[in-house]
Amino acid sequence: MRCFVEIKNANGRYTGAIHQGNPAIARPLPDLKLGPDDELVIKDRAYPLGALVQALITYQARDLKIAYEERGQLEIGRHLYRQIFGDLHPSTFQSEGDEGVDVRIVSGDEHIARLPWVLLAHEGLFMSASGWSVSLARASRVQDCTLPPRPKMLVVAPEPEGVAKTRAKSHLETLEYRLSLHDHHLSLGDHLRVATTWERFRQLLGEFNPHIVYYYGHGVGDRHRSRLVFATGQGQRVEKPIADFAQCLREMADPPRLVYVNCCSGDAGGFLGAGWQLGEFIPAVVTNRTVAYVDAAQAQALALWQSILLDGQPPHVAMTKIRGKLVDLDLSFSDARWLTPVMHCHYAGWTSTPPQRVAPLEHDPHWHLKLDRVPQFGTVAFQTRQMLREHRPRSLAYVWYGKGGQGIDLFHKRLKVELQDDLATRAHFFSVRPEWPMDLHDPARSFADMMCEAFDVQALQDIPRVVRAQSRGASGRQTLVYVRHQPVRSTKVLNPRDLKAYLEWWDREFAPLLQERYYALLTVSFEVQNPAKFHKAMLKMVLQDIVLSRTVFRLLDELEQVGMRDLFEFLQTHNIRLPRRRKDRILQEILEDTGGHYEQTISALRRLVNRALDAPEEKEATPEQAEEFDY
């Protein structure tokens, strides 16, 4: 059942009405105690609603600890429920076979929109964690919305200089991994595009025409404004009002159906927040009303996209499902993080066409990561499995190298994808992607700071706690911590001598942090102009006299160009479908065009394979039609 709760403010007096879509037969709510000065009692102390709203917006720890721990949340939720529904039991609003209750709070008042309606509670039960959808709306007039099959999604993920890291690259990789398992079009470069600057964002809106826009980054705001932090083409920070962001979308010929602004304080600005600025013309808007922490923001986003894009759920239902599995997302009713996302709904029915997952035996969605590199991958995969099976050593470290364009970074991705799948039943997989320090004047200090930033902790000793939290729910299984570094493309970032110092630091400082059943995999890659010279330097400066007690280190072979035999073996192994009678000529043309350049070869293959997956499979030629063998 869907019910609209319309609330108005007339000179400080709040009144309302509740109906199921027809205001003519609404039940009046003549005297609502919902104003900023109206109070409720939490632990024998009276709190004005306005102060509670301000505490949530500013996210002050002292106020949150008092007003937004379990008892405070419950008292706020019970007060909001009584004002709207009185003493009616929740079962009154849900008939047999009904999918759930869809409550839309409709108001043009900033204060009402800022109230934490997600806390609606009856007795000791939070309704939004029990199947109720609670969202905001500007009006009760709604219309149906259709999300096209294979929707195009624009991810806006700026990381300008001088701001805290959001681990955007890792988040996008995980997002692509989950989506592309079900639909190969939902891959980076295809129906999934990324903008990291303001200029690129505006460019892709016109060129790409996305159906979904997902902003993942930093936001700044208070009661008077909400702004998004973008990067310029030079990587510098620039703040853009959400009104500017909204105007860019409003100018599109076909605006998006769904916008998710996943940042801090996206809805804090009231009239200038994401919900108000976008809700007028976007059917579904999701944002955060206050501070959003990286781990929680990523977990909630991945769960939301899973429900909307892969399960075909309407956004308000998807949000309800997130509320219903807080523990699985490592959230708790003991703090305010679970109620951070807020939804603005402006649609009646929501129609979508979820993709059908292609059977992995028929088509591996991550085939493009697995071209060649068999000796290198075989070494890492075998020794990692052996480490987990024999419980020694505690950590493995690998270095590989090659020229630009030879898939240096793709090999990192391949290890993550294949090991994550291969070890799913044996070990919990936890990955971080550190960024190299700006200088190595004090190497030990720089390496420690780098790891603390990657694991989002204050001290190295806190890393085991983070690993335990990430592996919660994997009780009894081993945990593999995959530390995957950004590729090194300059000796100013890291040279072989610095690498030796880092490996010794890793063995001395990081490896001892690995508690029982915890193991580590460290990978470092170098993009070089002269592979032979780099190999010689590694032999002289690193391998000649390095001594590690807890770590086994190995230098892998150079990542070289791709040949015809590599392509044939690859297509057979991964069941890649190409026109049978023209396969040889197609592959030869690819190699002639790319010169064996690894990344260009993969791009050419991806275009061919995607067309093959979308088209009916070519029929076998009859004996009469078959060409004679040409020896």
PyMOL commands that set and color helices and strands:
alter all, ss='L'
color gray80, all
select helices_A, chain A and resi 23-25+49-58+61-67+70-85+90-93+110-114+117-119+127-129+168-180+198-208+242-250+270-272+274-279+294-310+315-323+327-329+336-339+367-369+374-390+408-422+443-455+460-470+496-513+531-543+564-573+580-594+598-614
alter helices_A, ss='H'
color red, helices_A
select strands_A, chain A and resi 2-10+13-19+27-32+39-42+45-48+101-107+121-122+125-126+132-137+143-146+153-156+192-195+212-216+219-222+225-231+237-241+258-262+284-288+341-345+347-351+395-402+427-432+478-484+518-527+551-555
alter strands_A, ss='S'
color yellow, strands_A
deselect
rebuild
show_as cartoon
